Each structure stands twice: as structure tokens, then as C-alpha cells.
Amino acid sequence: MKITTGQFNDSYFPIMDGVGMTAHSYAYWLNEKYGRSILVAPKVKDYIDTVDYMVSRFKSVLLPGMNPYRIGLPLIDVKFKKKIKKIRFDLVHAHCPFISGQVAAKIATKLNVPLVATFHTKYRDDFKKVVNNDLFADFLVKLTLDFYNAADLVWVPNQDTGQTLRDYGFNGSYEVMPNGTDMVIPDDAQLLKYCKKGVDLIGAGPDEFVMLFVGQHRWEKNVRLILDALKMLKESGSVFKMVFVGEGYAAKEMMKMVSQYNLGDEVVFLGVITDRMALQNVYAASDLLVFPSVYDNSPLVLQEAAAFAVPSVVVRNSSSSEGIIDGFNGFLIENETASLASRLREVMMFSDAVKRAGEGARKTICHPWETIVDDVYDRYMDLIREHQPAVTRQADDDEE
């Protein structure tokens, strides 16, 4: 059965983050296989959408202190409101509880269709950064919980994220719907070609161990820990190249730290890479993904790296570490500079261990979005049927 679904999120191209990529992947594969899918997100000046599915944008402005994120203004966007009003959604899916999520909730109420809401992010951390007041941050968390309590179905990307939702005070039910990746596992010939292009882009030497961070350049991502560990590595005589891909409010300060730490020859900032082909070249040229974030819940970059047999270093007992077995499909550290530096020195000395962990990651961590969205569609259909009035359900049963 073909259905019309909407994916709603406050971040989307050209802003590259995990939640935006998740909303994109849902929209792409649902549109390819199961009907019509529309992605609803803030407008970004001068950016032109080139995807195969419909994108409906509303006016927005930059969110103060959270560059490049934006805050939407759908209530004053007459053109957007007229356009979205014409769409007969069968189900709407909010990937965040804020502006776009509120739009989704209003549509669900007006059309009497199901609202699915995924809890992706540690929102309290974001609130504290923006308002700098614990009491007000807690009040905003309560408003966020009100949104999830009103949804017909709540999803989380892994069990640890579900526990975060519980810790916030959510007492309702939720289901785990895991994330996937759009990166296709290359064969040996493809990997060699991608690697050569990536090495040229990075400027890595033949003996340099290439480490990579992909994500928003924000202090919440624990990027300071990476830079401090790199300083220790250089002082110990290690030879390496560290590549940062992404953008964010902390980028300029990170570059200053690189200069202060005398890491100019070792660290490369490539900025945000929107071309997925170019990004796969960078992954292919890398030996290790360094991702010590304790802020992220189920980061897509671990799966993206795993597609190229690149293992990840993550903090033990963090949400990001769910599914990581130390030495088998990744590496675990404590949330300390010395622990990261020590582990990096260790893995740089034992290339076979890195290779084994990379193969383990490719076999156990990498899950294509296409198969994930098959499960998404099945659950959508269950929910649509449950939401139908009894008379309509009976008529559908009779037709079958």
C-alpha cells in the first residue's frame, strides 16, 4: 500500500548532522519504495534542494550561539502554510520536538493522522548552553516531554537513548528503531580508488596514521579532549594526521588550539563536506574514527566509518558505545585525555588490531538505511491501521 508521509526536522541540508541525515534517509527510501514522502525543514538562504523527493521549507533565521543551526518561522510564512495545507498526509514523523515538530503535531491533529516522534538528542545539554540556567533548562525539558507524551508512538535509536528519555522523566512507552547508513560497502578495487582520492585531499604522508573526526564542531562533542590528546601524542614523537570534517561554533577556537599546541602540520580542517562521494573518499583514506562524544546518542558516523572497515574510538559507557566490543569492532576509552592518548598510541603501534576491529565493525555495526526503512514502513502501516476508525478498518478488512 502506497502512503504519503512527512519527515519533520529543524536541521537539514546544507547543515550536516546525524538527525538531519536520518530524516533525509527516511524521506528518500520511503519515497523510493512506499509512496510519497515530503521532508519539512527550515529554509537556508541561497541553498537549492536537489533530492528526488519533495522538500517543503519554511522561513528561518540563525539560532544565536548555535551556528549553523536555524530557528524556523513557519507561522509568518504564508507561502509555506498554503503549500503544506494541500498535502494529505497519512502519517507525520517528527525528528525533533521544536518548531518543525510542532508543525507536525498540528498537522496530525488537523488531519487526524498518527504522529511518530523520535527522541534523538540530549536536549537538556542544548538547553543549558542556550539559556545558561538550570531551572529554565529543566522547564524546557518538561515542555519537551509534553511533546513526546502527546505522540502516538515514540521511537529511540538505541536502548541507552531510551534510558536518557526515562531520566528526563518520560513515563510512557517507546520502541527502539535503529539508525542506518547510506554508505555502501566498497569492494577492494573501489576501496583502493576511494583511498587514493582521500589521501590526496587530506595530504597525508605514506607513513602517517590517519585519524578522523566527522561531526559538528561543538565543545559538547568532546573535541577539546581530542586536541589535548593530540598534543600529548606529538610530544611523545608519534607520527599522525588528524582530520576534522564539519562545522560549528567551536571551529575557530579549535583552530586556535591547534596553533597553540603546534599541531599545524598534523591537523587538517576540511570544513563541512556535503558531497557524500567526497566524504566516502575521506573515510576510505582513514585508519581510525576518533569520536569521544558523550553527547551523541546513536551517531551515524560510526556506521559510515564501519562501511570502510574503519573502527571507532568511543568513550566507555557512553550512548555512542552501545554495541562496541573493545578490540572486536572498536576501541573503548575512559573520558580522560590520558586514556585517549594512551589508546591512540597503542593502536598506532598495532596495525593488525586496527584492521581486525575494522572488519568487525563492518560486519556488526554497518546497517543499510534501505533495510531499516523497510521496518519503518511496516510499523507505520501498523500505526495507520490502529489509528483508523473502526468502521474504516472493517471496510478495509472486507476489501481484503
C-alpha positions in Angstrom: 0.0 0.0 0.0 1.4 3.4 -1.0 1.2 6.1 1.7 2.0 9.8 2.0 4.3 10.5 4.9 6.1 13.6 6.2 9.5 13.8 7.9 9.9 17.0 10.0 13.2 18.3 11.4 14.8 21.6 12.4 18.2 20.6 10.7 18.5 19.6 7.1 20.8 20.2 4.2 23.2 22.0 3.9 23.5 21.6 7.6 25.0 18.1 8.0 24.2 16.4 11.3 23.0 12.9 12.2 19.4 13.8 12.8 19.1 15.7 9.5 20.7 12.7 7.7 18.2 10.4 9.4 15.3 12.5 8.3 16.7 12.6 4.8 17.2 8.8 4.6 13.7 8.2 5.8 12.3 10.5 3.2 14.5 9.1 0.4 13.8 5.4 0.9 10.1 5.9 1.7 9.7 7.9 -1.4 11.6 5.3 -3.4 9.6 2.3 -2.2 6.5 3.1 -0.4 4.7 6.1 -1.8 5.2 9.8 -1.5 7.4 11.3 1.3 7.8 15.0 2.0 10.6 16.5 4.1 9.7 19.7 6.1 12.5 21.8 7.4 13.8 25.4 7.8 14.8 27.4 4.7 18.5 28.2 4.3 19.3 31.2 2.2 20.6 30.5 -1.3 20.5 26.7 -0.9 18.7 24.8 -3.6 17.3 21.3 -2.9 18.4 18.6 -5.4 16.9 15.5 -3.8 14.4 13.2 -5.6 11.6 13.7 -3.1 9.6 16.8 -2.2 11.1 19.3 0.3 8.8 22.0 1.8 10.8 24.8 3.5 9.7 27.5 5.9 11.4 30.8 6.7 14.1 30.8 9.3 16.9 32.8 11.0 20.2 31.7 12.5 19.9 30.4 16.1 22.1 32.7 18.2 25.1 31.0 19.6 24.4 27.7 17.8 25.7 28.4 14.2 24.9 26.8 11.7 21.6 25.8 13.3 18.4 27.8 12.5 15.1 28.6 14.2 12.1 28.3 11.9 9.3 30.9 11.4 6.5 28.9 9.8 3.8 31.0 11.4 4.7 34.0 9.3 5.4 32.0 6.1 2.2 32.3 4.2 3.6 30.5 1.1 4.7 27.5 3.2 1.3 27.3 5.0 -0.6 27.3 1.8 1.6 24.6 0.3 1.6 22.3 3.3 -2.2 22.7 3.7 -2.7 21.0 0.3 -0.9 17.8 1.3 -3.0 14.9 2.6 -0.6 13.1 4.9 -1.3 9.5 6.1 1.3 9.9 8.9 3.7 12.5 10.1 7.0 11.9 11.8 8.8 14.5 13.9 12.5 14.1 14.4 12.7 16.9 16.9 10.1 18.4 19.3 10.7 22.1 18.4 9.4 24.2 15.5 9.1 21.5 12.9 7.9 19.1 15.5 5.1 21.5 16.5 4.1 21.9 12.8 3.9 18.1 12.5 1.8 17.9 15.7 -0.7 20.5 14.4 -1.0 18.6 11.1 -1.5 15.3 12.8 -4.4 16.9 14.9 -6.0 18.6 12.0 -5.9 15.6 9.7 -6.5 13.1 12.5 -3.4 11.0 11.4 -0.7 9.4 13.6 2.2 11.3 14.9 5.5 9.4 15.4 8.2 11.2 17.3 11.8 10.1 17.6 13.9 11.2 20.6 17.4 11.7 19.0 19.3 14.1 21.2 20.3 15.1 24.7 18.2 18.2 24.7 18.9 19.2 28.2 22.6 19.8 27.2 21.5 22.1 24.4 19.1 24.0 26.7 21.8 24.7 29.2 24.1 26.1 26.6 21.5 28.4 25.2 19.8 29.7 28.4 22.6 29.1 30.9 20.1 28.5 33.7 19.4 25.0 35.1 15.9 25.8 36.3 14.9 27.2 33.0 16.6 24.3 31.2 14.5 21.9 33.4 11.4 23.8 32.4 12.2 23.4 28.8 12.8 19.7 29.3 9.3 19.4 30.8 7.8 21.1 27.7 9.8 18.7 25.5 8.3 15.7 27.5 4.8 17.1 26.9 5.5 16.9 23.2 6.6 13.2 23.4 3.7 12.3 25.7 1.3 13.6 23.1 2.7 11.5 20.3 1.1 8.3 19.1 4.4 6.5 19.0 7.8 7.4 20.4 11.0 5.9 19.0 14.6 6.0 20.2 17.6 4.9 18.2 19.0 2.6 20.9 18.4 1.4 24.4 20.7 3.9 26.0 18.8 6.8 24.4 15.6 5.3 25.9 17.2 5.5 29.3 18.1 9.1 28.7 14.4 9.7 27.9 13.4 8.0 31.1 16.0 10.0 33.1 14.3 13.1 31.8 11.0 11.9 33.4 9.2 10.3 30.5 6.9 7.5 31.8 5.3 6.5 28.5 6.2 3.6 26.2 8.8 3.8 23.5 10.2 1.5 20.9 13.8 1.2 19.5 14.1 1.9 15.8 17.8 1.8 15.0 19.7 4.2 12.7 21.4 3.1 9.4 23.9 4.3 6.9 23.8 5.3 3.2 27.4 4.4 2.7 27.7 1.3 0.5 30.5 -1.2 1.5 33.0 -1.0 -1.4 34.9 -3.9 -3.0 38.7 -3.9 -2.8 39.2 -2.1 -6.1 36.7 0.6 -5.2 38.3 1.0 -1.7 41.7 1.5 -3.3 40.3 4.2 -5.7 38.5 6.0 -2.9 41.5 5.8 -0.6 43.8 7.4 -3.2 41.4 10.3 -3.7 41.1 10.7 0.0 44.8 10.7 0.7 45.3 13.4 -2.0 42.5 15.5 -0.4 44.0 15.1 3.1 47.6 15.5 2.1 48.6 12.5 4.2 52.2 11.1 4.0 52.9 7.4 3.4 53.8 6.7 7.0 51.2 8.8 8.7 48.4 7.2 10.7 45.2 9.0 9.6 42.6 9.7 12.3 39.3 11.3 11.6 36.5 13.2 13.4 33.3 13.8 11.5 30.6 15.9 13.1 29.5 19.3 14.4 32.4 21.3 15.8 31.0 21.9 19.2 32.5 21.5 22.7 29.7 19.2 23.6 31.2 16.7 21.2 34.3 16.4 23.4 36.6 17.8 20.6 38.8 19.5 23.3 39.6 16.0 24.5 40.8 15.1 21.1 43.0 18.2 20.7 44.6 17.7 24.2 45.3 14.1 23.4 46.9 15.0 20.0 49.2 17.4 21.9 50.4 14.5 24.1 50.8 12.3 21.0 53.1 14.8 19.3 55.1 15.3 22.4 55.7 11.6 22.6 57.0 11.5 19.0 54.1 9.9 17.3 53.6 10.4 13.5 50.0 11.0 12.5 47.5 13.1 10.6 44.2 14.2 12.3 41.4 15.3 10.0 38.3 17.2 11.2 35.3 17.3 8.9 32.3 19.5 9.8 31.4 23.0 11.0 30.2 24.6 14.2 30.6 27.4 16.7 33.8 26.0 18.2 35.6 25.6 14.9 37.6 28.9 15.2 38.6 28.2 18.8 39.7 24.7 17.8 41.9 26.1 15.1 43.5 28.5 17.7 44.2 25.5 19.9 45.9 23.7 17.0 48.2 26.7 16.6 48.9 27.0 20.3 49.7 23.3 20.5 52.0 23.5 17.5 49.9 20.9 15.6 49.7 22.8 12.3 51.5 20.0 10.4 49.4 17.2 11.9 45.8 18.6 11.9 43.7 19.3 8.8 40.3 21.1 8.9 38.3 20.2 5.8 35.1 22.0 6.8 31.7 20.6 6.1 31.6 18.1 3.2 28.1 17.9 1.7 29.2 15.7 -1.2 28.8 12.1 0.0 31.2 10.8 -2.6 33.9 13.1 -1.4 33.2 12.1 2.2 33.5 8.4 1.4 37.0 9.1 0.0 38.0 10.6 3.4 36.6 7.6 5.2 38.5 5.3 2.9 41.8 7.1 3.5 41.4 7.0 7.3 42.7 4.4 9.7 40.6 5.3 12.8 37.5 7.4 13.6 38.1 9.3 16.9 34.7 10.0 18.4 34.8 10.5 22.2 31.5 12.4 22.3 29.3 11.7 25.4 26.7 14.0 24.0 25.6 11.9 21.0 23.1 9.1 21.3 23.5 6.9 18.2 25.9 8.6 15.9 25.6 7.7 12.2 29.3 8.4 11.6 30.3 5.2 13.4 28.3 3.2 10.8 29.6 5.4 8.0 33.2 4.6 9.0 32.4 0.9 9.5 31.3 0.6 5.9 35.0 1.3 5.0 36.3 -1.1 7.7 37.4 1.9 9.8 36.9 1.2 13.6 36.0 3.9 16.1 37.4 5.0 19.4 34.5 5.9 21.8 34.0 6.6 25.5 33.1 3.6 27.6 29.5 3.5 28.9 28.5 6.4 26.6 25.5 6.2 24.4 27.8 6.0 21.4 29.5 2.9 22.8 26.3 0.8 22.7 27.2 -2.3 20.6 31.0 -1.6 20.7 33.1 -4.5 22.0 36.6 -3.4 22.8 39.1 -4.7 20.3 36.5 -6.6 18.3 34.6 -3.9 16.5 36.0 -0.7 18.0 38.0 0.6 20.9 36.8 1.9 24.3 38.5 4.6 26.5 37.7 6.5 29.7 36.6 10.1 29.3 40.0 11.4 30.1 42.8 12.9 27.9 45.4 10.4 29.1 43.2 7.5 28.4 42.6 8.6 24.8 46.2 9.5 24.1 47.4 6.2 25.5 44.9 4.2 23.4 45.8 6.1 20.3 49.5 5.3 20.8 48.6 1.7 21.4 46.5 1.2 18.2 49.0 3.1 16.1 51.6 0.5 17.1 49.5 -2.5 16.2 48.0 -2.1 12.7 46.7 -5.7 12.7 44.5 -4.9 15.7 43.1 -1.9 13.9 42.4 -4.0 10.8 40.6 -6.7 12.9 38.5 -4.1 14.7 37.6 -2.5 11.3 36.5 -5.8 9.9 34.4 -6.5 13.0 32.8 -3.0 12.7 31.9 -3.6 9.1 30.2 -6.9 9.9 28.4 -5.9 13.1 27.8 -2.1 13.0 27.0 -1.2 9.4 23.3 -1.4 8.6 21.9 0.0 5.3 19.1 2.6 5.6 17.1 0.7 3.0 16.6 -2.3 5.2 15.9 -0.1 8.3 13.2 1.8 6.4 11.5 -1.5 5.5 10.9 -1.9 9.2 9.9 1.7 9.5 7.2 1.3 6.8 5.9 -1.9 8.4 5.5 -0.1 11.7 4.0 3.0 10.1 1.3 0.7 8.5 0.5 -0.9 11.8 0.0 2.5 13.3 -2.1 3.8 10.4 -4.4 0.8 10.7 -4.6 1.2 14.5 -5.5 4.9 14.1 -8.3 4.3 11.6 -11.9 4.5 12.9 -13.4 1.1 13.5 -15.9 1.5 10.5 -13.0 2.2 8.1 -10.9 -0.7 9.4 -13.9 -3.0 8.9 -14.3 -1.8 5.3 -10.6 -2.3 4.6 -10.9 -5.9 6.0 -13.9 -6.6 3.8 -12.0 -5.4 0.7 -9.1 -7.7 1.6 
